[in-house]
Amino acid sequence: MNGLNHGLISIIALGHDLEPSPIGTGFITAAFGDRAVCCTAAHIFTHLHCLQRSGPSYHPTALTEFLPQGAPLDLDRKRLRALCYENGNVEFAFFDWAIWDARADLAFFGIRVQDGTDAGFFRSNLLLDSELPPTGVEVAVLGYHDMKVLEFAGDETYNKGKIGRQLMLRSGRVTAYHPSGYSLCHGACIETSIPIFPGMSGAPVMKLMPGGPILPFGVMSFDLQDDLAHKWDRSIAGHSIVPLIRPAVQLSSDGQRSTMLTLESGMMAGTGWSDGAD
């Protein structure tokens, strides 16, 4: 499997019958062996809330402005999973906590391995870039497209299935900078000429440095173009919005790297975020 999968995750919602539903991409910003801290787009959690409550469903890329207003998001973490790959092994990790800023469309969350899994499973992470990419510079997005359930079978005690996903790297250029937000994103963001494909919401966006490290500075949020035929036509520029993570990165005298992440109007998972056994 491609080494570019290291540090990337697919966010999976489980239905009432525990059937999986892939809904977006995320990436690991800090790995601690049996646990990891991840980043994605906040509207992923908004969509999870819609999936977990009764009533009509909404498109996974729908932002808060297009959803009915209601109570704070109460999520059942027992019905969330993160599909992760590391050195030939696959893990269906549990969620521990989540915090998000719906206005800026940024979210951070913690995941952990299942009981019996290698306590040193999480080894790969993507270091965050604190520098703002200037207009005109080449950037790229790395995420999962065409995620779908290929097989699923289960009963009251055991479930198994197969999930397909396509790793995609697309490049483009920064076309504008919006320090106070733009359109549906109300935090600092940039526009790029990269199109977003279904499943790539929350994917890391980084400067394109051939042979260099993947250093994300933002996440894919939304695309003003819905026509898939246009997205596949590389002669037509895309139009995507990328919220900026803006980490505070410091290096100690002994070379140790520390990163502080800030959300201006963060919301923690609500009362439905179960503390019971998984």
C-alpha positions as a Markdown table, in Angstrom:
| # | Residue | x | y | z |
|---|---|---|---|---|
| 1 | Met | 0.0 | 0.0 | 0.0 |
| 2 | Asn | 1.2 | 3.5 | -0.8 |
| 3 | Gly | 3.3 | 5.1 | 1.9 |
| 4 | Leu | 1.4 | 8.3 | 1.5 |
| 5 | Asn | -1.4 | 6.6 | 3.5 |
| 6 | His | 0.7 | 7.0 | 6.6 |
| 7 | Gly | -0.8 | 9.7 | 8.8 |
| 8 | Leu | -4.1 | 9.9 | 6.8 |
| 9 | Ile | -7.4 | 8.5 | 8.1 |
| 10 | Ser | -10.9 | 7.8 | 6.8 |
| 11 | Ile | -13.6 | 8.9 | 9.2 |
| 12 | Ile | -16.4 | 6.3 | 9.4 |
| 13 | Ala | -19.9 | 6.6 | 10.9 |
| 14 | Leu | -21.7 | 3.4 | 12.0 |
| 15 | Gly | -25.4 | 3.1 | 11.5 |
| 16 | His | -27.9 | 1.7 | 14.0 |
| 17 | Asp | -27.2 | -1.7 | 12.5 |
| 18 | Leu | -23.4 | -0.9 | 12.8 |
| 19 | Glu | -23.0 | -0.8 | 9.0 |
| 20 | Pro | -20.1 | 1.6 | 8.2 |
| 21 | Ser | -20.5 | 4.8 | 6.2 |
| 22 | Pro | -17.3 | 6.6 | 5.1 |
| 23 | Ile | -17.9 | 10.4 | 5.3 |
| 24 | Gly | -14.6 | 12.2 | 5.1 |
| 25 | Thr | -10.8 | 12.4 | 5.4 |
| 26 | Gly | -8.7 | 13.4 | 8.4 |
| 27 | Phe | -5.0 | 13.4 | 9.3 |
| 28 | Ile | -2.8 | 12.7 | 12.4 |
| 29 | Thr | -0.9 | 15.7 | 13.8 |
| 30 | Ala | 0.6 | 13.9 | 16.8 |
| 31 | Ala | 1.2 | 10.2 | 17.3 |
| 32 | Phe | 1.6 | 8.6 | 20.8 |
| 33 | Gly | 1.7 | 4.9 | 20.1 |
| 34 | Asp | -1.7 | 3.8 | 21.3 |
| 35 | Arg | -3.3 | 7.2 | 20.8 |
| 36 | Ala | -3.2 | 10.1 | 18.3 |
| 37 | Val | -4.5 | 13.6 | 17.8 |
| 38 | Cys | -6.1 | 14.3 | 14.4 |
| 39 | Cys | -7.4 | 17.2 | 12.4 |
| 40 | Thr | -10.3 | 17.5 | 9.9 |
| 41 | Ala | -13.1 | 19.9 | 8.7 |
| 42 | Ala | -15.7 | 20.7 | 11.4 |
| 43 | His | -18.6 | 20.0 | 9.1 |
| 44 | Ile | -17.7 | 16.3 | 9.2 |
| 45 | Phe | -19.0 | 16.3 | 12.8 |
| 46 | Thr | -22.1 | 18.3 | 11.8 |
| 47 | His | -22.8 | 15.5 | 9.3 |
| 48 | Leu | -22.1 | 12.8 | 11.9 |
| 49 | His | -24.8 | 14.5 | 14.0 |
| 50 | Cys | -27.3 | 14.3 | 11.2 |
| 51 | Leu | -26.5 | 10.6 | 10.6 |
| 52 | Gln | -26.9 | 9.7 | 14.3 |
| 53 | Arg | -30.3 | 11.3 | 14.8 |
| 54 | Ser | -33.6 | 10.3 | 13.2 |
| 55 | Gly | -35.0 | 12.3 | 10.3 |
| 56 | Pro | -33.8 | 13.2 | 6.8 |
| 57 | Ser | -30.2 | 12.9 | 5.9 |
| 58 | Tyr | -28.0 | 15.6 | 4.3 |
| 59 | His | -25.1 | 15.6 | 2.0 |
| 60 | Pro | -21.7 | 15.0 | 3.8 |
| 61 | Thr | -20.3 | 18.3 | 2.4 |
| 62 | Ala | -23.2 | 20.4 | 3.7 |
| 63 | Leu | -22.0 | 23.1 | 6.0 |
| 64 | Thr | -23.9 | 24.4 | 9.1 |
| 65 | Glu | -25.7 | 27.2 | 7.1 |
| 66 | Phe | -27.6 | 24.6 | 5.1 |
| 67 | Leu | -28.7 | 22.4 | 8.1 |
| 68 | Pro | -31.7 | 22.9 | 10.4 |
| 69 | Gln | -30.8 | 24.7 | 13.6 |
| 70 | Gly | -31.2 | 22.6 | 16.8 |
| 71 | Ala | -29.5 | 21.6 | 20.0 |
| 72 | Pro | -25.7 | 21.4 | 20.4 |
| 73 | Leu | -24.1 | 18.4 | 18.6 |
| 74 | Asp | -24.4 | 15.3 | 20.8 |
| 75 | Leu | -22.4 | 12.5 | 19.3 |
| 76 | Asp | -22.3 | 8.8 | 20.2 |
| 77 | Arg | -18.6 | 8.0 | 20.0 |
| 78 | Lys | -19.4 | 4.3 | 19.9 |
| 79 | Arg | -20.7 | 4.8 | 16.4 |
| 80 | Leu | -17.6 | 6.6 | 15.1 |
| 81 | Arg | -14.4 | 5.0 | 13.9 |
| 82 | Ala | -11.2 | 6.1 | 12.2 |
| 83 | Leu | -9.7 | 3.8 | 9.5 |
| 84 | Cys | -5.9 | 4.0 | 9.8 |
| 85 | Tyr | -3.0 | 2.4 | 8.0 |
| 86 | Glu | 0.5 | 2.0 | 9.4 |
| 87 | Asn | 3.4 | -0.2 | 8.1 |
| 88 | Gly | 1.2 | -2.8 | 6.5 |
| 89 | Asn | -1.4 | -2.9 | 9.3 |
| 90 | Val | -4.9 | -1.5 | 9.4 |
| 91 | Glu | -6.7 | -0.3 | 12.5 |
| 92 | Phe | -10.4 | 0.6 | 13.1 |
| 93 | Ala | -9.6 | 3.1 | 15.9 |
| 94 | Phe | -12.0 | 4.4 | 18.5 |
| 95 | Phe | -12.7 | 8.1 | 19.1 |
| 96 | Asp | -11.8 | 9.6 | 22.5 |
| 97 | Trp | -12.7 | 13.3 | 22.3 |
| 98 | Ala | -13.5 | 16.0 | 19.8 |
| 99 | Ile | -13.6 | 19.8 | 19.6 |
| 100 | Trp | -14.5 | 21.9 | 16.6 |
| 101 | Asp | -15.1 | 25.4 | 15.4 |
| 102 | Ala | -18.1 | 25.4 | 13.0 |
| 103 | Arg | -17.5 | 29.0 | 11.9 |
| 104 | Ala | -13.9 | 28.4 | 10.8 |
| 105 | Asp | -14.7 | 24.8 | 9.7 |
| 106 | Leu | -11.8 | 23.3 | 11.7 |
| 107 | Ala | -11.9 | 20.3 | 14.1 |
| 108 | Phe | -9.5 | 18.4 | 16.2 |
| 109 | Phe | -10.1 | 15.0 | 17.8 |
| 110 | Gly | -8.4 | 12.1 | 19.6 |
| 111 | Ile | -8.4 | 8.4 | 18.6 |
| 112 | Arg | -7.1 | 5.3 | 20.2 |
| 113 | Val | -6.4 | 1.7 | 19.2 |
| 114 | Gln | -8.8 | -1.1 | 20.2 |
| 115 | Asp | -7.9 | -3.5 | 23.0 |
| 116 | Gly | -5.4 | -6.1 | 21.9 |
| 117 | Thr | -3.9 | -3.9 | 19.2 |
| 118 | Asp | -0.2 | -3.0 | 19.2 |
| 119 | Ala | 0.3 | -0.3 | 21.8 |
| 120 | Gly | 2.8 | 1.3 | 19.4 |
| 121 | Phe | 0.5 | 1.3 | 16.4 |
| 122 | Phe | 0.5 | 5.1 | 15.8 |
| 123 | Arg | 4.0 | 6.1 | 14.6 |
| 124 | Ser | 3.3 | 8.5 | 11.7 |
| 125 | Asn | 2.0 | 12.1 | 11.8 |
| 126 | Leu | 2.0 | 15.1 | 9.6 |
| 127 | Leu | 3.9 | 18.1 | 11.0 |
| 128 | Leu | 1.9 | 21.3 | 10.8 |
| 129 | Asp | 3.1 | 24.4 | 8.8 |
| 130 | Ser | 2.6 | 27.7 | 10.5 |
| 131 | Glu | 3.5 | 29.8 | 7.5 |
| 132 | Leu | 0.8 | 31.4 | 5.3 |
| 133 | Pro | 1.2 | 30.3 | 1.6 |
| 134 | Pro | 1.4 | 33.4 | -0.6 |
| 135 | Thr | -1.0 | 34.0 | -3.5 |
| 136 | Gly | 0.3 | 32.2 | -6.6 |
| 137 | Val | 2.3 | 29.5 | -4.8 |
| 138 | Glu | 1.7 | 25.9 | -5.8 |
| 139 | Val | -0.1 | 23.8 | -3.2 |
| 140 | Ala | -1.6 | 20.2 | -3.0 |
| 141 | Val | -4.2 | 18.2 | -1.2 |
| 142 | Leu | -3.9 | 14.6 | -0.2 |
| 143 | Gly | -7.0 | 12.6 | 0.7 |
| 144 | Tyr | -9.4 | 9.8 | 0.0 |
| 145 | His | -11.8 | 9.9 | -2.9 |
| 146 | Asp | -14.6 | 7.4 | -3.8 |
| 147 | Met | -14.8 | 5.9 | -0.3 |
| 148 | Lys | -17.5 | 3.2 | -0.2 |
| 149 | Val | -18.6 | 0.0 | 1.5 |
| 150 | Leu | -17.8 | -2.9 | -0.8 |
| 151 | Glu | -19.0 | -5.7 | 1.6 |
| 152 | Phe | -20.7 | -5.8 | 5.0 |
| 153 | Ala | -22.1 | -8.7 | 7.0 |
| 154 | Gly | -22.9 | -8.9 | 10.7 |
| 155 | Asp | -25.0 | -10.1 | 13.5 |
| 156 | Glu | -25.4 | -9.3 | 17.2 |
| 157 | Thr | -21.9 | -10.4 | 18.1 |
| 158 | Tyr | -19.7 | -10.0 | 15.0 |
| 159 | Asn | -19.4 | -7.7 | 12.1 |
| 160 | Lys | -17.1 | -7.7 | 9.1 |
| 161 | Gly | -16.8 | -5.9 | 5.8 |
| 162 | Lys | -14.6 | -4.3 | 3.2 |
| 163 | Ile | -14.2 | -0.6 | 2.6 |
| 164 | Gly | -12.8 | 0.8 | -0.7 |
| 165 | Arg | -11.0 | 4.1 | -1.0 |
| 166 | Gln | -8.8 | 5.8 | -3.6 |
| 167 | Leu | -5.8 | 7.8 | -2.5 |
| 168 | Met | -5.7 | 11.1 | -4.5 |
| 169 | Leu | -3.1 | 13.8 | -4.7 |
| 170 | Arg | -4.1 | 17.0 | -6.6 |
| 171 | Ser | -2.2 | 20.2 | -7.0 |
| 172 | Gly | -3.1 | 23.8 | -7.9 |
| 173 | Arg | -2.3 | 27.3 | -6.8 |
| 174 | Val | -3.4 | 29.7 | -4.1 |
| 175 | Thr | -5.7 | 32.2 | -5.8 |
| 176 | Ala | -6.7 | 34.5 | -2.9 |
| 177 | Tyr | -6.3 | 35.0 | 0.8 |
| 178 | His | -9.3 | 35.9 | 3.0 |
| 179 | Pro | -8.1 | 36.8 | 6.6 |
| 180 | Ser | -11.7 | 37.3 | 7.8 |
| 181 | Gly | -13.3 | 34.4 | 6.0 |
| 182 | Tyr | -15.1 | 33.9 | 2.7 |
| 183 | Ser | -18.5 | 32.6 | 1.8 |
| 184 | Leu | -19.4 | 29.7 | 4.2 |
| 185 | Cys | -16.1 | 29.8 | 6.0 |
| 186 | His | -16.0 | 32.5 | 8.7 |
| 187 | Gly | -12.4 | 32.1 | 9.7 |
| 188 | Ala | -9.1 | 32.9 | 8.0 |
| 189 | Cys | -8.9 | 30.9 | 4.7 |
| 190 | Ile | -7.5 | 30.8 | 1.2 |
| 191 | Glu | -9.0 | 30.0 | -2.1 |
| 192 | Thr | -7.2 | 27.4 | -4.4 |
| 193 | Ser | -7.6 | 26.1 | -7.9 |
| 194 | Ile | -7.8 | 22.5 | -6.6 |
| 195 | Pro | -11.2 | 20.8 | -7.0 |
| 196 | Ile | -12.7 | 18.8 | -4.1 |
| 197 | Phe | -13.9 | 15.3 | -4.8 |
| 198 | Pro | -16.4 | 13.4 | -2.6 |
| 199 | Gly | -14.8 | 12.1 | 0.5 |
| 200 | Met | -11.9 | 14.6 | 0.5 |
| 201 | Ser | -13.4 | 17.1 | 3.0 |
| 202 | Gly | -11.0 | 17.4 | 5.9 |
| 203 | Ala | -8.0 | 16.3 | 3.9 |
| 204 | Pro | -4.7 | 18.1 | 4.5 |
| 205 | Val | -3.6 | 20.9 | 2.2 |
| 206 | Met | 0.1 | 21.6 | 2.0 |
| 207 | Lys | 2.7 | 23.5 | -0.1 |
| 208 | Leu | 4.0 | 21.4 | -2.9 |
| 209 | Met | 7.7 | 20.6 | -2.2 |
| 210 | Pro | 9.0 | 17.8 | -4.5 |
| 211 | Gly | 10.8 | 15.2 | -2.3 |
| 212 | Gly | 10.1 | 17.2 | 0.8 |
| 213 | Pro | 7.9 | 16.5 | 3.8 |
| 214 | Ile | 4.2 | 16.8 | 3.9 |
| 215 | Leu | 3.5 | 19.9 | 6.1 |
| 216 | Pro | -0.2 | 20.8 | 6.1 |
| 217 | Phe | -1.2 | 24.4 | 6.7 |
| 218 | Gly | -5.0 | 23.9 | 6.2 |
| 219 | Val | -7.8 | 21.5 | 5.5 |
| 220 | Met | -10.1 | 21.1 | 2.5 |
| 221 | Ser | -13.5 | 22.6 | 3.3 |
| 222 | Phe | -15.8 | 23.1 | 0.3 |
| 223 | Asp | -15.9 | 23.6 | -3.4 |
| 224 | Leu | -18.2 | 26.0 | -5.2 |
| 225 | Gln | -18.3 | 23.7 | -8.3 |
| 226 | Asp | -20.4 | 20.5 | -8.0 |
| 227 | Asp | -20.0 | 19.2 | -11.5 |
| 228 | Leu | -17.8 | 16.1 | -11.3 |
| 229 | Ala | -17.1 | 16.2 | -15.0 |
| 230 | His | -15.5 | 19.7 | -14.6 |
| 231 | Lys | -13.5 | 18.4 | -11.6 |
| 232 | Trp | -11.9 | 15.6 | -13.7 |
| 233 | Asp | -11.0 | 18.1 | -16.5 |
| 234 | Arg | -7.6 | 19.3 | -15.6 |
| 235 | Ser | -7.9 | 22.2 | -18.1 |
| 236 | Ile | -10.6 | 23.7 | -15.9 |
| 237 | Ala | -9.5 | 25.4 | -12.7 |
| 238 | Gly | -11.2 | 24.3 | -9.5 |
| 239 | His | -12.4 | 26.7 | -6.8 |
| 240 | Ser | -12.0 | 25.4 | -3.3 |
| 241 | Ile | -11.9 | 27.0 | 0.1 |
| 242 | Val | -9.2 | 26.0 | 2.7 |
| 243 | Pro | -9.5 | 27.1 | 6.3 |
| 244 | Leu | -6.0 | 27.8 | 7.8 |
| 245 | Ile | -5.0 | 25.9 | 10.9 |
| 246 | Arg | -2.4 | 28.5 | 12.0 |
| 247 | Pro | -0.5 | 26.5 | 14.7 |
| 248 | Ala | 1.9 | 28.1 | 17.0 |
| 249 | Val | 5.1 | 26.1 | 16.5 |
| 250 | Gln | 8.1 | 26.4 | 18.9 |
| 251 | Leu | 11.5 | 24.7 | 18.9 |
| 252 | Ser | 13.3 | 24.2 | 22.2 |
| 253 | Ser | 17.0 | 24.5 | 22.7 |
| 254 | Asp | 17.5 | 20.8 | 22.4 |
| 255 | Gly | 15.5 | 20.7 | 19.1 |
| 256 | Gln | 12.2 | 19.4 | 20.5 |
| 257 | Arg | 9.2 | 20.7 | 18.5 |
| 258 | Ser | 6.0 | 21.8 | 20.3 |
| 259 | Thr | 2.7 | 22.9 | 18.6 |
| 260 | Met | -0.2 | 24.8 | 20.1 |
| 261 | Leu | -3.6 | 24.6 | 18.3 |
| 262 | Thr | -6.2 | 27.3 | 18.8 |
| 263 | Leu | -9.9 | 27.5 | 17.9 |
| 264 | Glu | -11.6 | 30.9 | 18.2 |
| 265 | Ser | -15.1 | 29.5 | 19.0 |
| 266 | Gly | -14.6 | 25.8 | 19.8 |
| 267 | Met | -17.4 | 23.4 | 20.8 |
| 268 | Met | -16.7 | 20.2 | 22.7 |
| 269 | Ala | -18.7 | 17.1 | 22.0 |
| 270 | Gly | -22.0 | 17.3 | 23.9 |
| 271 | Thr | -23.8 | 15.1 | 26.5 |
| 272 | Gly | -24.3 | 12.3 | 24.0 |
| 273 | Trp | -20.5 | 11.7 | 23.9 |
| 274 | Ser | -20.7 | 8.5 | 25.8 |
| 275 | Asp | -18.1 | 7.8 | 28.6 |
| 276 | Gly | -19.1 | 4.1 | 28.8 |
| 277 | Ala | -17.4 | 1.0 | 27.4 |
| 278 | Asp | -17.1 | 0.8 | 23.7 |
